[in-house]
Amino acid sequence: VPASQVMQRDVLTISPEETLDEARELLARQRSLPVVDGEGRLVGLLSRSDLLRPRRHRVYLVDHNERSQTVEGLEEAELVGIVAHHRIGDIQTPAPAFFRNEPVGATCTILASLYEEQGVEIPPALAGVLLVGILADTVHFRSPTSTPRDEDAAARLAALAGVDPDALAEEFFAVSADLSGRSDRDILLGDFKEFTIGEARFGVGYLETPDRAAVGQRREGILAEMDRLRQERGYASILFMVVDLHRGETELWVRGHEAAVARALGLEPAKEDIHLLPGIRSRKKDVVPALSQVAARLRM
C-alpha cells in the first residue's frame, strides 16, 4: 500500500514562532502538528506528548518589569531574573528569581556594574553598546533621573570602547532624530511603553530631538496614529513626549481624557491638547506618576 493512500493532505500546521498555548488548541483537533517555516518547509513535528514536559526558555527581563511591556508567551518561559530601573510592576514568578532594580538613570549602568562585580571583562564593542544605552537613557546626563553612578559608568565604558562619549552622544542623537523614511506610526512607536494602572491602560511614546519644528511638521499624521492606536489597544489615554534636547523642555501630545491628564500634571486644559512642559525630560519620573491620578479619576 503506498503512503499516498493513508496520508493526510489537508493538515493543520504551526510556525516555530507560535506559542505553546496556540499549539494546545490545534493539538486538541489533531494528534500532531507539522512545524513549518515561512517558506512552507518542514522544520519539526510537535505532538501532544511534547506538551507534557515542555522545555522552557530561560528569560531575563531587562529595562522593564511590567507584563504589558514584555514579550508574548512569558508565562510559558522560566523567568530567571529582572534587571531594571523603573517602578515595580506586576510581574509575578512561581519561584524566587534574581531581581536588581536601582534608582539610576540607565539600566546599562546596572549591567556594567554586574560585569564588574563578577570580574568579567567587558569587550570593547559591548562597552560601546552599554555606553550608548546610558547616553540615550540619561539624555547625555541632562535627564532628572541621571546620577553620578551613570556618569562614572559611562567614563569607564568610554575608556574600554576607546571612544569620545560627547562625540558619540552627538552622533547618536543626530541619527535618532532623523525622521526621513520613517512612517508616522514608526515615529510614535520608536520608544513606546505601555502601563497598566488599576484597570486602566496607558501608552506613552517618547522622542528626543534637536529639531522640534521638524517633528511638528508631522504632528497631524502622528496625532491620527495616536487616535488609531488608542482605539486598537483600548488605551484610556495615549501620550507622546517630544523632548527638545537644546531647550530642555518637552512638548506633550495627548489623546483620550485630555482634561484629566492636564489636571494630573498641574496644567490648564489646552485647546489642541498639546502642552509645553519646561524643564521636563523624563517619562518615568515626570509623566508616568501622574497617570495614577488619571486612573483614580476614571474609577470615580
C-alpha positions in Angstrom: 0.0 0.0 0.0 1.6 3.3 -1.0 2.0 6.0 1.6 -0.2 8.3 -0.5 -3.2 6.1 0.2 -3.0 6.7 4.0 -1.5 10.2 4.3 -3.5 13.3 5.1 -3.1 16.3 2.7 -5.2 19.0 4.5 -3.5 19.2 7.8 -3.1 21.9 10.5 0.4 23.3 10.8 2.2 25.7 13.1 5.1 28.0 12.8 8.2 27.9 15.1 7.3 31.4 16.4 3.8 30.5 17.7 3.3 29.8 21.4 2.5 26.5 23.1 -0.9 27.9 24.1 -1.7 28.2 20.4 -0.3 24.7 19.8 -2.5 23.2 22.5 -5.7 24.5 20.8 -4.6 22.9 17.5 -3.5 19.6 19.1 -6.9 19.2 20.6 -8.1 18.8 17.0 -5.1 16.9 15.6 -2.7 14.4 17.3 0.5 16.0 15.9 1.4 19.3 14.2 4.0 19.7 11.4 6.1 22.8 12.2 6.8 24.7 9.0 8.8 27.9 8.4 7.8 30.9 6.4 8.6 29.2 3.1 6.5 26.2 3.9 9.4 23.8 4.7 9.1 21.2 7.4 11.4 22.0 10.3 9.9 19.8 13.0 7.0 17.8 14.4 5.1 18.7 17.6 3.0 16.0 19.3 0.7 16.0 22.4 3.4 14.2 24.4 5.8 17.2 23.8 3.4 19.3 25.9 3.7 17.2 29.0 7.2 18.4 29.8 8.0 21.3 27.5 11.5 22.7 27.5 11.1 26.3 28.8 13.2 29.2 27.7 15.2 30.8 30.5 14.4 34.5 30.3 15.7 37.7 31.9 13.6 40.9 31.7 15.9 43.9 31.1 14.9 47.5 31.5 11.2 46.6 32.3 9.2 44.6 34.8 5.6 45.1 33.7 3.6 42.4 31.9 2.2 44.9 29.4 5.8 45.7 28.2 7.2 42.2 27.9 7.1 39.6 25.1 4.1 37.4 24.4 4.2 33.9 26.0 6.3 34.9 29.0 4.1 32.6 31.2 5.5 29.7 29.2 9.1 30.6 30.0 11.2 30.3 33.1 11.8 33.8 34.4 15.3 33.7 35.7 15.7 37.4 36.7 14.9 41.0 36.2 17.4 44.0 35.8 15.7 47.3 35.6 15.5 50.9 36.9 11.7 51.5 36.7 8.8 51.4 39.1 8.0 47.9 40.4 5.4 46.4 38.0 3.0 43.5 38.0 5.3 40.6 37.1 4.9 37.5 39.3 7.2 34.5 39.5 6.3 31.0 40.7 9.8 30.6 42.2 12.4 33.0 43.6 14.2 34.9 40.9 17.1 37.3 40.7 15.8 40.9 41.0 18.0 44.0 40.6 16.2 47.3 40.4 18.0 50.5 41.2 17.2 54.2 41.0 19.8 55.2 38.4 19.4 56.8 35.0 20.0 53.8 32.8 19.7 50.0 33.1 23.0 49.8 31.2 24.7 51.3 34.3 23.4 48.4 36.4 24.6 45.9 33.7 28.1 47.4 33.7 28.1 47.0 37.5 27.1 43.3 37.2 30.1 42.7 34.9 32.5 44.4 37.3 31.0 42.6 40.4 31.5 39.2 38.7 35.0 40.1 37.5 34.1 39.7 33.8 35.9 41.9 31.3 33.6 43.9 29.0 34.6 43.6 25.3 35.1 47.0 23.6 32.1 46.5 21.3 29.8 45.7 24.1 31.2 48.6 26.2 30.2 50.9 23.3 26.7 49.4 23.3 26.3 49.9 27.0 27.7 53.4 26.7 25.1 54.4 24.1 22.4 53.0 26.3 23.5 55.2 29.2 23.8 58.3 27.0 20.3 57.7 25.5 18.5 57.0 28.8 20.1 59.9 30.6 19.8 62.3 27.6 23.6 62.8 27.8 23.3 63.3 31.7 20.7 66.0 31.3 17.7 63.9 32.5 16.5 64.4 36.1 16.9 60.7 36.6 20.6 60.8 35.8 23.0 60.1 38.7 26.8 60.3 39.3 26.8 56.5 39.0 25.7 56.8 35.4 28.5 59.3 34.6 31.1 57.2 36.3 30.0 54.1 34.4 29.9 56.0 31.1 33.5 57.2 31.7 34.7 53.6 32.3 32.9 52.2 29.3 34.2 55.0 27.0 37.7 54.1 28.0 37.1 50.4 27.3 35.4 51.2 23.9 38.1 53.8 23.0 35.5 56.5 22.1 34.7 60.1 23.0 31.4 60.0 24.8 30.4 63.5 23.9 31.0 62.9 20.2 29.2 59.6 20.4 26.2 61.3 22.1 26.1 64.0 19.4 26.2 61.4 16.6 23.6 59.1 18.3 21.0 61.9 18.8 21.5 63.2 15.3 20.7 59.7 13.9 17.8 59.0 16.2 16.2 62.4 15.4 16.3 61.8 11.6 12.6 61.2 10.7 13.2 60.7 6.9 12.0 57.3 5.8 10.0 56.7 9.0 6.2 56.4 9.0 4.1 58.3 11.5 3.4 55.1 13.4 7.2 54.2 13.4 7.9 57.6 15.0 5.1 57.1 17.6 6.2 53.5 18.5 10.0 54.1 18.3 10.3 54.4 22.1 6.8 53.4 23.3 5.8 51.9 26.6 2.5 50.6 28.0 1.4 51.0 31.6 -1.5 49.3 33.4 -2.6 51.2 36.5 -5.6 49.6 38.2 -8.0 48.7 35.4 -6.8 51.5 33.0 -4.2 51.1 30.3 -2.0 53.9 29.1 0.5 54.3 26.3 3.4 56.8 26.4 5.6 57.4 23.4 8.9 59.3 23.7 11.1 61.1 21.1 14.3 63.1 21.7 15.1 65.6 19.0 17.3 68.7 18.5 14.7 69.9 15.9 11.2 70.1 17.4 9.9 72.0 14.5 10.7 69.0 12.2 8.6 66.8 14.4 5.8 69.4 14.5 5.6 69.1 10.7 4.5 65.5 11.2 2.0 66.4 14.0 -1.2 65.8 12.1 -0.2 62.3 11.0 1.2 61.3 14.4 -2.0 62.5 16.2 -4.1 60.5 13.8 -1.9 57.4 14.6 -2.4 58.1 18.3 -6.2 58.0 17.8 -5.9 54.8 15.8 -3.6 53.1 18.3 -5.8 54.1 21.2 -8.8 52.5 19.6 -6.9 49.3 18.6 -5.4 48.7 22.0 -8.1 50.1 24.3 -5.9 52.7 26.0 -7.6 55.2 28.4 -5.1 57.8 27.2 -2.2 57.8 24.8 0.6 60.4 25.3 3.6 61.4 23.1 6.5 63.3 24.5 8.7 65.3 22.1 11.8 66.2 24.1 13.7 69.3 22.9 17.4 68.5 23.5 18.5 72.1 23.1 15.8 73.9 25.1 15.4 71.4 27.9 11.6 71.3 27.5 9.0 68.8 26.4 6.0 69.1 24.1 3.3 66.7 25.3 0.6 65.5 22.9 -2.4 63.8 24.5 -5.3 61.8 23.1 -8.0 60.5 25.5 -9.2 62.0 28.8 -7.2 65.1 27.9 -8.5 67.3 30.7 -7.8 64.7 33.3 -4.2 64.3 32.1 -3.7 68.1 32.2 -5.1 68.3 35.7 -2.9 65.5 36.9 0.2 67.3 35.5 -0.9 70.6 37.1 -1.7 72.1 33.7 -4.6 74.1 32.3 -6.5 72.1 29.6 -5.2 73.2 26.2 -7.3 73.8 23.2 -5.3 71.5 21.0 -4.4 69.1 23.8 -0.7 69.9 23.3 1.2 71.2 26.3 4.7 72.7 26.8 6.5 71.3 29.8 9.6 73.4 30.7 12.4 71.5 32.4 10.7 68.1 32.0 12.6 65.4 30.2 11.7 62.1 32.0 8.8 59.8 31.2 9.2 57.6 34.2 9.8 60.5 36.8 7.7 63.3 35.4 4.8 61.9 33.4 4.0 58.2 34.4 3.4 59.0 38.1 0.7 61.5 37.1 -1.2 58.7 35.3 -2.1 57.2 38.7 -4.2 60.3 39.3 -5.8 59.9 35.9 -6.6 56.2 36.7 -8.1 57.2 40.0 -10.4 59.8 38.4 -11.6 57.2 35.9 -12.6 54.9 38.8 -14.8 57.7 40.4 
